Each structure stands twice: as C-alpha cells, then as structure tokens.
Amino acid sequence: MQLELSKKEFRRLLDMVYIGNWILNSARGDDRFEDYDDLEEKLFSLCAQQGMGALSQVWEGHIYPSHAYEEGGIHEAIADYEDAVFYQILAEELARRDLGLEDSDPEDFTELTERMEDYLDEFEKNGLDDINVELE
C-alpha cells in the first residue's frame, strides 16, 4: 500500500493514531491491544524522515511519541473529549434515573433529551459543585 500525505496531513495522522491508541489502551494496564501500539510505533518511526524528529524518541529499542509531543497539547485535546463524554454520560444517567428509565428506552426521547439538556446546562454553569452524593 502506498499513501501520500503532506507534512500537515502526516502530523494530523500522528495525532489521530495517538488519540485512538490512548482511548483504546490507556486504561487497560497489561492487557493492551499491542497491534495498536505497534502501528503507533510504526508511524512515529517515520517522524525523523519527515523532518519531525522531535516528535519521537527511542526507549529500550522501541520508538515512542516524545515527551515534547505528549506535552505539546495533545493531552489537553484528550481531556476536553473526556470531559465532554463524562458530562454527557452523567446527564443521561441522571435523566434516566429521574424518569425511571434505567433499563429501558422511552418511546419518545423528547422528555429524556429535555432533562439531559437541563443537567448539561447546570454542569456548564457550575460543573460538579452542586452535585451531592449521600453515601450509606
């Protein structure tokens, strides 16, 4: 397979592969999807020949994204995504709880959507400051 990319496209591909691998593997501990790690290594091994050597580093015989790459804003993008997903899931779970829909879907999603929007508006204004959990 032959794929031609501009430098900008190659850089974007690095970001997409890194983010994808992070989502798939960051919470898996020793049970990683190694084929995704291998693909990430393969792409980052091309950085030097693309004039982007600062984006990769060698450690114990393997090529990894460099500290400069990892500290260059990619984790802020991941954190933004994680925050959005967290609040969306929390809003849906709370709305389902309020409407008694924990294990089912409504025939009309209007009420569920409206309740979720109420929660999302609250989270946007106050984050989690007004959330209270009573532990038994």
C-alpha positions in Angstrom: 0.0 0.0 0.0 1.2 3.4 -0.9 -0.1 6.5 0.9 1.0 10.1 0.1 0.5 12.7 2.7 1.6 16.3 3.1 3.6 17.1 6.2 0.5 18.7 7.7 -1.6 15.6 6.9 1.1 13.3 8.4 1.1 15.4 11.6 -2.7 15.1 11.8 -2.4 11.4 11.3 0.1 11.1 14.2 -2.4 12.9 16.4 -5.3 10.7 15.4 -3.3 7.5 15.9 -2.0 8.7 19.3 -5.5 9.7 20.5 -7.0 6.5 19.2 -4.4 4.4 20.9 -4.8 6.4 24.1 -8.5 5.8 24.2 -8.1 2.1 23.4 -5.1 1.3 25.7 -4.6 3.9 28.4 -6.8 2.2 30.9 -6.0 -1.5 30.0 -2.9 -2.0 32.1 -1.0 -5.0 30.9 -3.9 -6.2 28.7 -3.1 -3.7 25.9 -4.1 -4.1 22.3 -0.4 -4.5 21.2 -1.2 -4.2 17.5 -2.3 -0.6 18.1 0.9 0.1 19.9 2.8 -1.5 17.0 1.0 0.8 14.5 1.7 3.8 16.6 5.4 2.9 16.8 5.5 2.3 13.0 4.1 5.8 12.3 6.2 7.6 14.9 9.3 5.9 13.4 8.7 7.9 10.3 8.9 11.3 12.1 12.7 11.8 11.6 12.5 11.3 7.8 9.6 13.8 7.7 11.6 16.4 9.5 9.7 15.9 12.7 12.3 14.0 14.7 11.5 16.0 17.9 8.1 14.2 18.0 9.6 10.7 18.6 12.1 9.1 20.9 13.7 5.7 21.3 13.4 3.9 24.6 14.5 0.3 25.1 14.7 -0.4 21.4 11.2 0.9 20.6 10.1 4.2 19.1 7.5 6.2 21.1 6.0 9.7 21.0 8.5 12.0 22.6 7.9 14.0 25.8 7.8 17.1 23.7 5.0 15.6 21.6 3.0 14.4 24.6 3.4 17.8 26.3 2.5 19.8 23.2 -1.2 20.0 23.8 -2.4 16.5 22.7 -3.4 15.6 26.3 -5.5 18.8 26.6 -7.4 17.7 23.5 -8.0 14.3 25.1 -9.0 15.9 28.4 -11.5 18.1 26.6 -13.0 15.0 24.9 -13.1 13.1 28.2 -14.9 16.0 30.0 -17.5 16.2 27.2 -18.1 12.5 27.3 -18.2 12.4 31.1 -20.8 15.2 31.4 -22.9 13.7 28.5 -23.0 10.3 30.2 -23.7 11.7 33.6 -26.5 13.9 32.2 -28.1 10.9 30.5 -27.7 8.6 33.5 -29.3 11.2 35.9 -32.1 11.9 33.4 -32.8 8.2 33.0 -32.8 7.8 36.8 -35.2 10.8 37.2 -37.6 9.4 34.6 -37.4 5.7 35.8 -35.7 4.6 32.5 -32.6 3.0 33.9 -33.2 -0.3 31.9 -35.3 0.9 29.0 -35.7 3.4 26.3 -38.7 5.8 26.1 -41.0 5.7 23.1 -40.5 9.4 22.7 -37.0 10.7 23.5 -38.2 14.3 23.9 -38.6 14.2 27.7 -35.3 12.4 28.1 -33.5 14.9 25.9 -35.0 17.9 27.7 -34.0 16.5 31.1 -30.5 15.8 29.8 -30.3 19.4 28.5 -31.3 20.7 31.9 -28.4 18.7 33.5 -25.9 19.8 30.8 -26.9 23.5 31.4 -26.3 23.0 35.1 -23.0 21.4 34.5 -21.9 24.2 32.2 -22.8 26.8 34.8 -21.5 25.1 37.9 -19.5 22.0 37.0 -19.9 19.4 39.7 -20.1 22.0 42.6 -23.9 21.4 43.1 -23.7 17.6 42.9 -24.4 15.9 46.2 -24.0 12.2 46.9 -25.3 10.6 50.0 -23.2 7.6 51.0 -24.9 4.9 53.0 
